[in-house]
Amino acid sequence: MTETSLRFLVVNAHPHDFTHYAGTVGIHTTLGDSVTVVVATSGALTHNEKLSDELKKPPEERDPAILNEPPDEYAAQKADELRKAAALFGVTDVRILDGPQPFLAQQNPHIIDQITDIVQEVRPHILINQSPYLLTGARKGLLSGYLEDDHIQTAFAVEKAQYYASTPRPGSTLAPHRIAASFYPGVYFPREDWDFAVDISDWFDKRVEAENLFKSQGHWEAWSDKRMEVTLGNHGWYSGTLYAEGFVQARTEILPKITLSPFTLRAAEESPKDHMERIVGSPKPD
């Protein structure tokens, strides 16, 4: 391949799912790579914390405006939050499909067709997709077309779309395209199943900002900061850096030789003091 930049396609079940690997996306857009974000559903029936809180009140204390908010208005809010979050990481190509909730891939072939068309249009080198495995960490498990979970069903739809996009179809005007490599966000797997982690320490503040944008899910500043600290911080701590995002690779990659990341070499060569200072982000007092 002679191209100097990579094309990424990332597919999520719901708008907020993008944030699970947004720091990695930001690194790549900064390097000049292009990223297209696709969401299978609007998320209109997901994480409506405002409505949940209202329904827990006595009937006479409930706000009718919240109880009667049309799903389309809630979905529009989530779409706006996603676009603003994506923009923080240099992404402007955001596409929200019309998959219903709960989303079942086999009952919505038009979503599979839409993703197929996007694959053939964008022609990505790299796909970041929802995990298609039935059980957390079951990397050898079978793809599920039956478990009624929007995330797994989205993964199933994308797997089908990849196959269709790579196969010549009568009547199609788009050339077939095969995606070179696929990855799943590490949040869907136990840490010991990760293939690698990306150092996103320079993007931590943006991750907090993006998390805080999702007011539709009840987020606020203290929540967003704490959630990112305990998740990205935990991932970074066990990966040997300040903050990190983990990934599982769908298939074994063929390499011309064994290579080592500069982060791996640095960890082997630095002093214990330097290592401790790096993973906490501040110098050790004298």
BELCORPE-V455187 format. One record per residue. RES is the residue in one small letter. PHI is phi in whole degrees, 0 to 359 (* if undefined). PSI is psi in degrees with one decimal (NA if undefined). OMEGA is omega as a letter, one per 30 degrees, with the letter a starting at -180 (999 if undefined). Layout:
BEGIN
RES:PHI:PSI:OMEGA / RES:PHI:PSI:OMEGA
END
This chain:
BEGIN
m:*:128.8:a / t:260:-5.7:a / e:291:146.2:a / t:267:-12.2:l / s:234:159.4:a / l:252:151.3:l / r:252:125.2:l / f:252:140.7:l / l:238:124.1:l / v:240:133.0:a / v:234:130.1:a / n:235:161.8:l / a:280:-41.9:a / h:229:160.0:a / p:305:-43.5:a / h:292:-21.6:a / d:301:-25.4:l / f:303:-33.0:a / t:293:-17.5:a / h:295:-18.3:a / y:219:22.4:a / a:297:-34.1:l / g:298:-41.8:l / t:297:-41.8:l / v:300:-43.2:l / g:299:-39.4:l / i:301:-43.6:a / h:285:-36.5:l / t:293:-33.8:l / t:296:-32.3:l / l:280:-3.6:l / g:99:3.8:l / d:283:151.2:l / s:261:145.8:a / v:226:128.3:l / t:248:126.8:l / v:255:126.9:l / v:237:136.1:l / v:238:128.3:a / a:287:-33.2:a / t:229:164.2:l / s:285:-17.3:a / g:74:18.4:a / a:297:-23.9:a / l:253:21.6:a / t:237:132.1:l / h:56:39.3:l / n:276:77.5:a / e:294:-33.0:l / k:299:-45.8:l / l:292:-39.8:l / s:300:-45.6:l / d:297:-38.1:a / e:293:-39.4:a / l:289:-16.9:l / k:278:-11.1:l / k:280:158.8:l / p:301:145.5:a / p:309:-36.9:a / e:287:-14.2:a / e:258:-0.8:a / r:282:144.2:l / d:274:114.8:a / p:301:-31.0:a / a:296:-37.0:l / i:284:-42.8:a / l:297:-33.5:a / n:256:12.5:l / e:298:124.3:a / p:297:140.0:l / p:306:-32.7:a / d:296:-34.8:l / e:291:-42.1:l / y:296:-42.1:l / a:297:-39.7:l / a:297:-37.3:l / q:296:-45.0:a / k:295:-37.4:l / a:297:-42.0:l / d:295:-41.1:l / e:298:-43.4:l / l:298:-47.1:a / r:298:-39.1:l / k:292:-40.0:l / a:295:-44.5:l / a:299:-38.9:a / a:298:-31.0:l / l:299:-24.0:a / f:248:20.0:l / g:80:18.4:a / v:254:125.4:l / t:244:-16.8:a / d:268:90.5:a / v:241:127.8:a / r:231:120.9:a / i:252:116.7:a / l:276:175.6:a / d:254:32.5:l / g:296:137.0:a / p:282:166.9:l / q:238:137.0:f / p:296:147.8:a / f:265:123.8:l / l:238:115.3:a / a:302:-44.5:a / q:292:-20.8:l / q:267:-1.9:a / n:227:63.0:a / p:299:-21.1:l / h:293:-29.2:l / i:290:-41.3:l / i:300:-42.3:l / d:296:-40.3:l / q:296:-42.9:l / i:294:-38.1:l / t:302:-46.6:l / d:297:-38.1:l / i:294:-41.5:l / v:301:-44.7:a / q:288:-28.1:l / e:284:-52.3:a / v:285:-34.0:a / r:54:58.6:a / p:289:148.9:l / h:276:-33.7:a / i:232:134.6:l / l:245:131.8:l / i:247:120.7:a / n:229:162.9:l / q:299:153.5:l / s:292:132.2:a / p:266:7.5:a / y:272:143.6:a / l:295:-41.6:a / l:245:143.9:l / t:303:125.1:l / g:83:-3.2:a / a:277:73.5:a / r:294:-21.4:l / k:263:6.1:a / g:289:166.9:l / l:277:150.7:l / l:296:143.2:a / s:252:125.7:l / g:252:10.0:a / y:236:-34.9:a / l:296:126.0:a / e:274:71.4:l / d:230:129.2:a / d:302:-37.2:a / h:292:-49.4:a / i:292:-37.6:l / q:294:-36.0:l / t:296:-42.9:l / a:300:-40.9:l / f:298:-43.1:l / a:298:-40.3:a / v:291:-38.5:l / e:300:-42.9:l / k:294:-42.1:a / a:297:-38.9:l / q:301:-43.9:a / y:296:-46.5:a / y:296:-39.3:a / a:293:-26.3:a / s:269:-2.2:a / t:245:126.9:l / p:300:132.3:a / r:239:131.2:l / p:304:134.1:l / g:91:-14.0:a / s:283:143.0:l / t:258:-1.0:a / l:256:137.2:l / a:291:145.7:l / p:301:153.0:l / h:217:134.0:l / r:250:127.0:l / i:283:132.6:a / a:289:-41.5:a / a:210:143.0:l / s:236:143.6:a / f:225:150.8:l / y:243:138.3:l / p:300:138.2:a / g:295:-17.5:a / v:298:-18.5:a / y:269:3.5:a / f:226:152.6:l / p:295:150.7:a / r:302:-33.5:a / e:292:-12.1:l / d:268:-9.0:a / w:297:144.3:l / d:270:-31.3:l / f:195:166.2:l / a:231:145.3:l / v:256:129.2:l / d:287:110.9:a / i:244:28.5:a / s:304:-38.2:a / d:289:-11.4:a / w:250:8.0:a / f:301:-46.7:a / d:299:-36.8:l / k:292:-36.3:l / r:297:-40.9:l / v:296:-44.6:a / e:298:-42.1:l / a:295:-42.7:l / e:300:-39.9:a / n:289:-20.6:l / l:295:-25.9:a / f:277:66.5:l / k:297:-27.2:l / s:299:-24.1:a / q:259:13.5:l / g:83:13.9:a / h:283:146.9:l / w:217:174.7:a / e:305:-51.0:a / a:296:-39.7:l / w:297:-48.1:a / s:298:-44.4:a / d:295:-44.4:a / k:295:-43.7:a / r:298:-43.2:a / m:290:-36.3:l / e:296:-45.0:a / v:281:-23.4:l / t:268:-61.1:a / l:295:-34.3:l / g:294:-42.2:l / n:297:-44.1:l / h:296:-40.2:l / g:292:-41.8:a / w:303:-46.2:a / y:278:-9.1:l / s:261:-5.9:l / g:87:29.8:l / t:213:-174.5:a / l:284:-56.7:l / y:222:142.6:a / a:211:158.4:l / e:239:130.5:a / g:264:158.3:l / f:216:150.0:l / v:244:131.7:a / q:269:135.4:a / a:293:-38.5:a / r:224:154.4:l / t:298:134.3:a / e:264:141.2:l / i:270:126.5:a / l:243:150.6:l / p:288:-21.9:l / k:194:169.7:l / i:286:129.3:l / t:236:153.4:l / l:238:134.3:l / s:294:147.5:l / p:300:-27.0:l / f:292:-39.1:l / t:294:-43.5:l / l:295:-41.6:l / r:299:-43.3:a / a:297:-32.2:a / a:283:-28.7:a / e:260:-20.4:a / e:282:159.8:l / s:284:159.1:l / p:304:-38.6:l / k:296:-45.9:l / d:298:-40.4:l / h:297:-45.3:a / m:297:-41.7:l / e:295:-36.8:a / r:291:-42.6:a / i:280:-11.6:l / v:256:-13.0:l / g:80:18.0:l / s:205:154.1:a / p:287:151.7:l / k:283:128.8:a / p:295:147.7:l / d:289:NA:999
END
